[in-house]
Structure formats: structure tokens, C-alpha cells
Amino acid sequence: METALEGTTQPLLPAALLESLLFVSSGPVAVGRLALALELTTQQVQALLAELADTYATRGIRLQTTADGVQLTTAPEAGALIERFLGLELSTRLSQAALETLAIVAYMQPITRPTIDQVRGVNSDGALRTLLSKGLIQELGRQESPGRPILYGTTTDFLQHFGLSSLENLPPLPEMNGDERAETS
């Protein structure tokens, strides 16, 4: 039996089908997997992704590409509003210590806790625990040195949280003049 809607809909264009797949995906999806599902080449999917990225540039969602694949995310500019809407603003704020530690890990990874402590000048155990529990950093292994300290690095959740495609998109660190270098030594 045909419903009123059946027979009146037109087939979706490949870009719309790609958008549907990204919408239902719970995380990044490899371009090859999308191409297979859509029965297109990876080059065709890349072209459709570029088209969608242009469409989303002024919208509330974005396409985020990471080493793991591509996914739909909310626009970083809407983050504060979304947190307030979902009642997350109080539980997701990072302390100054955690933000300092996260910045050090992001720019100097892979890095050990003793090195982080040396840069900050204080113990970073609590900040590291917080960042690990929030999934913003991860253990990458152990350094081949006495005591074999744990090496830390950022996660894809870190990239997603800050709206970055890769670590290369981190803003450059300001140059320090000789006086500032002497103060930090």
C-alpha cells in the first residue's frame, strides 16, 4: 500500500546522502568508508565534503576533519550557548591550572609530567588527572629514560572541543624577547 508521501519524494542528491551519513555517525568516519557506502570514489566524496564545508561556513554546524576521518560538529562560536542550553557550563569549565597544563601538552607533546611541572613551576598531578578524565589528553606511552615517565599528548576530543582539524591549526606562540626568556629560565 502506498502512503501519501510515497511516490512524491525525489531521490536525494549525493551531497544530501553524505550529509545524512555524517549526521547519524557517532564520531569521525573515514572518507573511504563514506565512499564505499555511497558507491562513489574518494575523490568524489572529497569534492562533496568541500561543497558541504562551504555550505556550513555560515551555519551552526561545521565539518571537522581529523586524522580519524570527518564528522559534523557544532560551530565553535556557539559553544557557550550550547553549554548553557544543555546546563553544562558549570561542569565543563577547566581551572587555570588545567588550562595551563593543557596548553603545555598541546604545544610540547609528547611530554612527561616532570617536564610539565618544570615549565609550570608547580606540581601538575591534579590538572593531569582532570584532563585525562575529560578525555582531552591521553597517555601515549613511556619515555625511554630513568623511571620511564609517562608521555602525554592531546586527543581527537581536544581537537573537537577547540574546533581544530589538527595541531597545526593551533595559534602560533608569541615570540619572546631576551628579557622574557631570562625570566622564564
Secondary structure as the mmCIF struct_conf table of DSSP 4:
data_model
#
loop_
_struct_conf.conf_type_id
_struct_conf.id
_struct_conf.beg_label_comp_id
_struct_conf.beg_label_asym_id
_struct_conf.beg_label_seq_id
_struct_conf.end_label_comp_id
_struct_conf.end_label_asym_id
_struct_conf.end_label_seq_id
BEND BEND1 ALA A 4 LEU A 5
TURN_TY1_P TURN_TY1_P1 GLU A 6 THR A 8
HELX_LH_PP_P HELX_LH_PP_P1 THR A 9 LEU A 13
HELX_RH_AL_P HELX_RH_AL_P1 PRO A 14 VAL A 24
BEND BEND2 SER A 26 GLY A 27
STRN STRN1 VAL A 29 VAL A 29
HELX_RH_AL_P HELX_RH_AL_P2 VAL A 31 LEU A 38
TURN_TY1_P TURN_TY1_P2 GLU A 39 GLU A 39
HELX_RH_AL_P HELX_RH_AL_P3 THR A 42 TYR A 56
TURN_TY1_P TURN_TY1_P3 ALA A 57 THR A 58
BEND BEND3 ARG A 59 GLY A 60
STRN STRN2 ILE A 61 THR A 66
TURN_TY1_P TURN_TY1_P4 ALA A 67 ASP A 68
STRN STRN3 GLY A 69 THR A 74
HELX_RH_3T_P HELX_RH_3T_P1 PRO A 76 ALA A 78
HELX_RH_AL_P HELX_RH_AL_P4 GLY A 79 LEU A 86
TURN_TY1_P TURN_TY1_P5 GLY A 87 GLY A 87
HELX_RH_AL_P HELX_RH_AL_P5 GLU A 89 THR A 92
HELX_LH_PP_P HELX_LH_PP_P2 ARG A 93 SER A 95
HELX_RH_AL_P HELX_RH_AL_P6 GLN A 96 MET A 108
BEND BEND4 PRO A 110 PRO A 110
STRN STRN4 ILE A 111 THR A 112
HELX_RH_AL_P HELX_RH_AL_P7 ARG A 113 ARG A 120
TURN_TY1_P TURN_TY1_P6 GLY A 121 GLY A 121
BEND BEND5 VAL A 122 VAL A 122
HELX_RH_AL_P HELX_RH_AL_P8 ASP A 125 SER A 133
TURN_TY1_P TURN_TY1_P7 LYS A 134 GLY A 135
BEND BEND6 LEU A 136 LEU A 136
STRN STRN5 ILE A 137 ARG A 142
BEND BEND7 GLU A 144 SER A 145
TURN_TY1_P TURN_TY1_P8 PRO A 146 GLY A 147
HELX_LH_PP_P HELX_LH_PP_P3 PRO A 149 PRO A 149
STRN STRN6 ILE A 150 THR A 154
HELX_RH_AL_P HELX_RH_AL_P9 THR A 156 HIS A 161
TURN_TY1_P TURN_TY1_P9 PHE A 162 GLY A 163
BEND BEND8 SER A 165 SER A 166
HELX_RH_3T_P HELX_RH_3T_P2 LEU A 167 ASN A 169
BEND BEND9 LEU A 170 LEU A 170
HELX_LH_PP_P HELX_LH_PP_P4 PRO A 171 MET A 176
HELX_RH_AL_P HELX_RH_AL_P10 GLY A 178 THR A 184
#
